[in-house]
């Protein structure tokens, strides 16, 4: 649902480009919260070692990305390759390596190129050419941030909730200090990894509240969960309409209260799992379709769904079975990582991390 909102935000609001931008920003940042929730969950319940977790995440992220990037590469115009070659060997190597490895794609947003030399820039929009415009799958810079989260999360999951809360507060303070120093524009306000990490951490903390929510008699009420989700959407839209876009992260934090409620109510819903399966390939394929095939909304939606269904059935489900077999051999027989706390709350759990 979240990634669908990102696509909708990019393509159904053409009369209001600034609203399209802020809606997309909020969707990306809410996704970081959701990702933190899910990563805390799987680490608490499934993997016996960071290595097993990393292997599983690699199976989830890279094959689908490589397939979509390969399709984009096949559609890429010849003059585009010529332009990349003319950038110089440093930019060309960085573009090639980041397109294959995903890592460092976000770094392109902080670099410019001049006579074949790379240089740091605080505003990539003021540089020409923009290196990020040569990405095979333009939204995949978000995957680079996700991979950084994945590298850290086995270690973050060991921390007490109070320590996670302190980390989020410190990094948010650093974000606000950067705003005061003039770094309050794109890419600093939603693409700079240290400033987005607090949202991921907040998602981890929201999962630690799940056991409290599940004990409530209304925890499985789907109407209540739908009201909470609708409330998040309405409040988020009101926020982005009235608050500068660099503060969209404040609206995204509201998702931390809604995600546990939605998960408790819909975790066993078949349609929810199917939408979840489609969300990643849809997120990746929609931009190459717009860039190379069609910008007609109906055509983009139809082709994105069709290609995504083929990817899910032909690639992701077979890999998912393999991932589960690998995870089965690495499931926890003991508790090498701290289990989910039952009394954790954001910034308030200094003594709450016990065995559940």
C-alpha positions as CSV (number, residue, x, y, z in Angstrom):
1,X,0.0,0.0,0.0
2,X,2.8,2.4,0.9
3,X,4.7,1.9,-2.3
4,X,1.5,2.3,-4.2
5,X,1.0,5.7,-2.6
6,X,4.5,6.7,-3.7
7,X,3.5,5.8,-7.3
8,X,0.2,7.5,-7.0
9,X,1.8,10.6,-5.5
10,X,4.2,10.8,-8.5
11,X,1.6,10.5,-11.3
12,X,-2.0,11.5,-10.4
13,X,-1.3,15.1,-9.2
14,X,0.2,16.8,-12.3
15,X,-1.5,20.2,-11.6
16,X,0.3,20.4,-8.2
17,X,4.0,19.4,-8.7
18,X,5.0,20.6,-5.2
19,X,2.2,18.4,-3.7
20,X,3.3,15.5,-5.8
21,X,6.9,15.9,-4.4
22,X,5.8,16.1,-0.8
23,X,3.4,13.2,-1.1
24,X,6.2,11.1,-2.6
25,X,8.6,12.2,0.1
26,X,6.2,11.2,2.9
27,X,5.6,7.8,1.3
28,X,9.3,7.1,1.1
29,X,9.8,8.1,4.7
30,X,6.8,6.1,6.0
31,X,8.3,3.2,4.2
32,X,11.5,3.6,6.2
33,X,9.4,3.3,9.4
34,X,7.6,0.2,8.0
35,X,11.0,-1.3,7.1
36,X,12.3,-0.8,10.6
37,X,9.2,-2.5,12.0
38,X,9.6,-5.6,9.8
39,X,13.4,-5.9,10.2
40,X,13.1,-5.9,14.0
41,X,10.4,-8.6,13.7
42,X,12.3,-11.0,11.5
43,X,15.5,-10.6,13.6
44,X,13.6,-11.2,16.8
45,X,11.9,-14.4,15.4
46,X,13.9,-16.0,12.7
47,X,17.6,-15.5,12.1
48,X,20.3,-17.0,14.4
49,X,23.1,-14.9,13.0
50,X,23.6,-11.7,11.1
51,X,25.1,-13.7,8.2
52,X,21.9,-15.6,7.7
53,X,19.9,-12.3,7.8
54,X,22.2,-10.6,5.2
55,X,22.0,-13.6,2.9
56,X,18.2,-13.6,3.0
57,X,18.0,-9.9,2.4
58,X,20.3,-10.2,-0.6
59,X,18.0,-12.9,-2.1
60,X,15.1,-10.5,-1.6
61,X,16.6,-7.3,-3.0
62,X,19.2,-8.1,-5.7
63,X,17.6,-10.6,-8.2
64,X,14.5,-8.5,-8.8
65,X,16.5,-5.3,-9.0
66,X,19.0,-6.9,-11.5
67,X,16.1,-8.1,-13.6
68,X,14.5,-4.7,-13.8
69,X,17.8,-3.0,-14.3
70,X,18.6,-5.4,-17.1
71,X,15.3,-4.5,-18.8
72,X,16.0,-0.8,-18.4
73,X,19.5,-1.4,-19.8
74,X,18.0,-3.1,-22.9
75,X,15.7,-0.1,-23.5
76,X,18.4,2.5,-22.8
77,X,19.0,4.7,-25.9
78,X,22.5,4.5,-27.5
79,X,23.1,8.2,-27.1
80,X,22.6,7.7,-23.3
81,X,25.6,5.4,-23.2
82,X,27.5,7.9,-25.3
83,X,26.7,10.6,-22.8
84,X,27.9,8.5,-19.9
85,X,31.2,7.7,-21.7
86,X,31.7,11.5,-22.2
87,X,31.4,12.1,-18.5
88,X,34.9,10.8,-17.8
89,X,36.2,7.5,-16.4
90,X,35.6,8.4,-12.7
91,X,31.9,9.2,-13.1
92,X,31.4,6.3,-15.5
93,X,32.9,3.7,-13.2
94,X,30.9,5.0,-10.2
95,X,27.7,4.9,-12.3
96,X,28.4,1.4,-13.5
97,X,29.4,0.0,-10.0
98,X,26.5,1.6,-8.2
99,X,24.0,0.4,-10.9
100,X,25.2,-3.2,-10.3
101,X,25.8,-3.1,-6.6
102,X,23.0,-0.6,-5.6
103,X,25.3,0.7,-2.9
104,X,26.4,4.3,-3.4
105,X,23.5,5.2,-5.6
106,X,22.4,7.7,-3.0
107,X,26.0,9.2,-3.1
108,X,25.4,10.3,-6.7
109,X,23.0,12.9,-5.2
110,X,25.8,14.6,-3.4
111,X,28.3,14.6,-6.3
112,X,28.8,16.7,-9.4
113,X,31.1,16.2,-12.3
114,X,33.4,18.8,-14.0
115,X,35.8,17.9,-16.8
116,X,35.7,14.3,-15.8
117,X,36.4,14.9,-12.1
118,X,33.9,14.2,-9.3
119,X,33.3,16.8,-6.7
120,X,31.1,17.1,-3.6
121,X,28.1,19.4,-3.9
122,X,25.5,20.5,-1.4
123,X,22.9,21.0,-4.1
124,X,23.0,18.4,-7.0
125,X,20.2,20.3,-8.7
126,X,22.6,23.1,-9.5
127,X,25.0,20.8,-11.3
128,X,24.9,19.7,-15.0
129,X,24.8,17.0,-15.9
130,X,23.1,15.4,-12.8
131,X,24.7,12.0,-12.2
132,X,21.5,10.6,-10.7
133,X,19.8,11.1,-14.0
134,X,21.9,8.2,-15.4
135,X,20.6,5.6,-12.9
136,X,19.1,2.6,-14.7
137,X,16.2,2.5,-12.2
138,X,15.8,6.0,-10.9
139,X,14.0,5.3,-7.6
140,X,16.6,2.7,-6.6
141,X,18.6,5.2,-4.6
142,X,16.2,4.4,-1.8
143,X,17.4,0.8,-2.0
144,X,20.9,2.0,-1.2
145,X,19.6,3.5,2.1
146,X,17.7,0.3,2.8
147,X,20.9,-1.7,2.4
148,X,22.7,0.5,4.8
149,X,19.8,0.0,7.3
150,X,20.2,-3.8,6.8
151,X,23.9,-3.7,7.5
152,X,23.2,-1.9,10.8
153,X,20.0,-3.5,12.0
154,X,21.5,-6.8,13.5
155,X,23.5,-4.6,15.8
156,X,20.8,-2.0,16.5
157,X,18.5,-4.9,17.4
158,X,20.8,-5.7,20.4
159,X,20.3,-2.2,21.9
160,X,18.0,-1.3,24.7
161,X,14.9,0.7,23.6
162,X,16.1,3.7,25.5
163,X,19.4,3.6,23.6
164,X,17.6,3.4,20.3
165,X,15.4,6.3,21.3
166,X,18.5,8.3,22.3
167,X,20.1,7.6,18.9
168,X,17.0,8.7,17.1
169,X,16.8,12.0,19.1
170,X,20.5,12.7,18.5
171,X,20.3,12.2,14.8
172,X,17.1,14.2,14.5
173,X,18.8,17.0,16.4
174,X,21.7,16.8,13.9
175,X,19.1,17.1,11.1
176,X,17.6,20.2,12.6
177,X,21.1,21.7,13.2
178,X,21.9,21.1,9.5
179,X,18.7,22.9,8.5
180,X,19.8,25.8,10.6
181,X,23.1,25.8,8.7
182,X,21.3,26.1,5.4
183,X,21.1,22.4,4.4
184,X,17.4,22.3,4.4
185,X,16.9,21.4,0.7
186,X,17.0,18.3,-1.4
187,X,18.8,15.9,-1.0
188,X,19.5,16.6,2.7
189,X,15.9,16.5,4.0
190,X,15.0,13.0,2.8
191,X,17.9,11.3,1.0
192,X,20.8,11.7,3.5
193,X,21.2,8.4,5.3
194,X,22.1,9.6,8.9
195,X,19.0,11.8,8.9
196,X,16.7,9.0,7.7
197,X,18.0,6.4,10.2
198,X,15.8,7.8,13.1
199,X,12.7,6.8,11.0
200,X,14.0,3.2,10.7
201,X,14.8,3.1,14.4
202,X,11.3,4.4,15.2
203,X,9.9,1.5,13.2
204,X,12.0,-0.9,15.3
205,X,10.6,0.6,18.5
206,X,7.1,0.4,17.1
207,X,7.5,-3.4,16.8
208,X,8.5,-3.6,20.4
209,X,5.1,-2.2,21.3
210,X,3.3,-4.9,19.3
211,X,2.9,-7.4,22.1
212,X,1.2,-4.8,24.2
213,X,-1.2,-4.0,21.4
214,X,-1.9,-7.7,20.7
215,X,-3.1,-8.2,24.3
216,X,-5.8,-5.6,23.7
217,X,-9.2,-7.1,22.8
218,X,-9.6,-4.8,19.8
219,X,-6.2,-5.5,18.4
220,X,-7.6,-7.7,15.6
221,X,-10.4,-5.3,14.6
222,X,-9.9,-4.5,10.9
223,X,-12.4,-1.7,10.9
224,X,-10.4,0.0,13.7
225,X,-7.2,-0.6,11.7
226,X,-8.7,0.9,8.6
227,X,-9.8,4.0,10.5
228,X,-6.2,4.3,11.9
229,X,-4.7,4.0,8.4
230,X,-7.2,6.5,7.0
231,X,-6.4,8.9,9.8
232,X,-2.7,8.6,9.0
233,X,-3.4,9.4,5.3
234,X,-5.6,12.4,6.2
235,X,-3.3,13.8,8.8
236,X,-0.3,13.3,6.5
237,X,-2.0,15.1,3.7
238,X,-3.0,18.0,6.0
239,X,0.6,18.1,7.2
240,X,2.2,18.3,3.7
241,X,-0.3,20.9,2.6
242,X,0.6,23.2,5.5
243,X,4.2,22.5,6.6
244,X,7.4,23.0,4.6
245,X,8.5,19.8,2.8
246,X,11.7,19.5,4.8
247,X,9.6,18.6,7.8
248,X,7.8,15.8,6.2
249,X,9.7,13.4,8.4
250,X,7.6,14.6,11.4
251,X,4.4,13.4,9.6
252,X,6.1,10.1,8.8
253,X,6.7,9.5,12.5
254,X,3.0,9.1,13.0
255,X,3.2,5.9,11.1
256,X,5.0,4.3,14.0
257,X,1.8,4.4,16.0
258,X,-0.3,3.0,13.1
259,X,1.9,0.2,11.8
260,X,1.5,-2.1,14.8
261,X,-2.2,-1.7,14.7
262,X,-2.4,-2.4,11.0
263,X,-0.1,-5.4,11.3
264,X,-2.0,-7.0,14.2
265,X,-5.3,-6.7,12.3
266,X,-4.1,-7.8,8.8
267,X,-1.1,-10.0,9.3
268,X,-3.2,-13.1,8.3
269,X,-5.0,-11.5,5.3
270,X,-4.2,-13.2,2.0
271,X,-4.8,-10.1,-0.1
272,X,-2.4,-8.1,2.1
273,X,0.4,-10.6,1.5
274,X,-0.3,-10.5,-2.2
275,X,-0.1,-6.7,-2.3
276,X,3.0,-6.9,-0.3
277,X,4.6,-9.3,-2.8
278,X,3.7,-6.9,-5.7
279,X,4.9,-3.7,-4.0
280,X,8.6,-4.2,-4.5
281,X,8.5,-5.0,-8.3
282,X,5.9,-2.4,-8.9
283,X,8.1,0.2,-7.2
284,X,11.0,-0.7,-9.4
285,X,9.3,-1.3,-12.8
286,X,7.0,1.7,-13.0
287,X,9.8,4.3,-13.6
288,X,11.5,2.5,-16.5
289,X,8.1,2.1,-18.1
290,X,7.4,5.8,-17.8
291,X,10.9,6.7,-19.0
292,X,11.1,4.4,-22.0
293,X,7.6,3.1,-22.9
294,X,4.7,5.3,-21.9
295,X,3.7,8.1,-19.5
296,X,0.0,7.4,-19.9
297,X,-1.3,6.7,-16.3
298,X,-3.6,3.7,-17.3
299,X,-0.9,2.1,-19.4
300,X,1.8,2.6,-16.7
301,X,-0.5,1.0,-14.1
302,X,-1.5,-1.9,-16.4
303,X,2.1,-2.7,-17.5
304,X,3.5,-2.3,-14.0
305,X,1.0,-4.8,-12.6
306,X,1.4,-7.3,-15.4
307,X,5.2,-7.2,-15.3
308,X,5.2,-7.3,-11.5
309,X,2.9,-10.4,-11.4
310,X,5.3,-12.2,-13.9
311,X,8.2,-11.3,-11.7
312,X,6.5,-12.5,-8.5
313,X,5.4,-15.8,-10.0
314,X,8.5,-16.5,-12.1
315,X,11.3,-15.2,-9.9
316,X,10.4,-14.0,-6.4
317,X,8.3,-17.0,-5.3
318,X,10.9,-19.6,-6.3
319,X,13.5,-17.5,-4.5
320,X,11.3,-17.1,-1.5
321,X,11.1,-20.9,-1.1
322,X,14.9,-21.0,-1.3
323,X,15.1,-18.2,1.3
324,X,12.8,-20.1,3.7
325,X,14.9,-23.2,3.3
326,X,18.0,-21.2,4.1
327,X,16.3,-19.5,7.0
328,X,15.0,-22.9,8.3
329,X,18.6,-24.1,8.6
330,X,19.5,-20.9,10.5
331,X,16.4,-20.5,12.7
332,X,17.1,-19.6,16.3
333,X,17.5,-22.6,18.5
334,X,18.6,-20.2,21.3
335,X,18.1,-16.5,21.7
336,X,21.4,-15.0,20.5
337,X,19.7,-11.6,20.0
338,X,17.5,-10.0,22.6
339,X,13.8,-10.9,22.1
340,X,11.2,-8.3,21.5
341,X,10.4,-6.3,24.6
342,X,6.9,-6.2,25.9
343,X,7.0,-2.8,27.6
344,X,9.2,-0.8,25.3
345,X,8.1,2.7,24.4
346,X,9.9,5.4,22.4
347,X,12.4,7.0,24.7
348,X,11.0,5.3,27.8
349,X,12.3,1.8,28.3
350,X,15.5,1.9,30.2
351,X,14.7,-1.3,32.1
352,X,12.2,-2.9,29.8
353,X,14.4,-5.2,27.7
354,X,13.8,-8.6,29.4
355,X,13.3,-12.1,28.1
356,X,9.7,-12.4,26.8
